[in-house]
C-alpha cells in the first residue's frame, strides 16, 4: 500500500539525516558472525557503573508499576548540595541530548540562527533544523572552537550558541580564560549552551568553573550527563543547570515522565560513590596516555583530548580503517561522519581493550 501523497512530513526535516550511533555489539555479531567484539565506538565507560548503582536499581525494581516523580526531587536535592546551587536551577532530561531538543523546541523559531562548530555533536544542528532554525557552523582551529569567529558570527537573528567542551569528536577544550571571556561577551539576549558531557574526565586545573558563572549570566545553560563517567548510558539520564525562568519553559515542552524511576535511583546512588568516579577518571587518563604513546610509535597523531576518546589522524580513508577494524571485531567510529575523512574516533577502553585495538589497528594499517 502506498501512503497518500498529501501525508507529508514537515519541510524542515526533508533533508535531515538520521543520527547514526556507534555500531552495537549485537549488530556486528550478527553481520560478521563474530563472537569476540571490542566496542570502542560510543564513549561508554568500560568499567560499567558503581556497585552501589546495581543495588539501587535492584531495590527500585519493586516500584516498576508506579510512575516516577516528574521532577526527580530527591536527585535535585542531592545535586543542589553537591554543586552548591539552588534546586530550581536544575532540570533533568532523558540524557542531556533530550535537553538539547527541548531547548530548541522552546526557543528556536523559524528563521532563528544558532551558532555552533562545524565538527561537533551533530544533534545541535539536527534540532535547530527541526525547529526551522538556521545552523551557523564555524570551522574549528586544530580541533578547537574558534571563539573569536563565533562571536563575530552573532547577528540580530542569533538565538542560541552551542559550545561542546570537551568537544565531541575531537576531545579538545577551550583554554579556561578564553572561555570565560567568551561567556562575558555573548549578548544577554542569546542563550549560550555549554555541553559538558565529558566534564568529569577533564583535569580540574584545566576546567573553567562554569557553575559559579550561572548567577552572573542568566543566559548560560550547562549540560551534563550520567551516561559517561557514571556508566548509566542505558538508563538515559542527564541534567541541565540554568536560570529558573529557562527551566520553567522547558517544563512546558517536556514529556510528563521523561526520566524513569530506575534512572533516578541509579543517578542518586552514583552520586554517592565518588571513589568510583575518581578511579574511572584516573584509569581513563592512564589508558589515554597509553594509546597516544602507541599511536606515536606507529607514526600517528591525534587531537589533544581531555575526554575519554581520541580522534586519530590515520592519513588515509577513515571509512576503510573503520571497516578493517570491524572485520577484526573492533568497533570504532570513522571520522568521515564528523567532517574529518582521514581520521577515526576511538573510545579509551580498559587496558586489555586498548591493547586489542592497537594490535588490530597495526594489522589494518600494514595491510593497507
Buried (B, 14 or more C-beta within 10 A) or exposed (E): EEEEEEEEEEEBEEEBEEEEEBBBBEEBBEEEEBEEBBBBBBBBBBBEBBEBBEEBBEEBEEEEEEEBBBBBEEBBEBBBEEBEBEBBBBBBBBBBBBBBBBBBBBBBEEEBBBBBBBBBBBBBBBBBBBBBBBBBBBEBEEBBBBBEEBBEBBEEEBBBBBBBBBBBBBBBBBEBEEBBEBBEEBEEEBBBBBBBBBBBBBEEEEBBEBBEBBEEBBBBBBBBBBBBBBBBBEBBBBBBBBBEEBBEBBBEEBEEEBBBBBBBBBBBBBBEBEEBBEEBBEBBBEBBEBBBEBBEEBEBBBBBBBBBBBBBBBBBBBBBBBEBBBEBBBBBBBBBBBBBEBBBBBBBBBEEBBBBBBEBBEEBBEEE
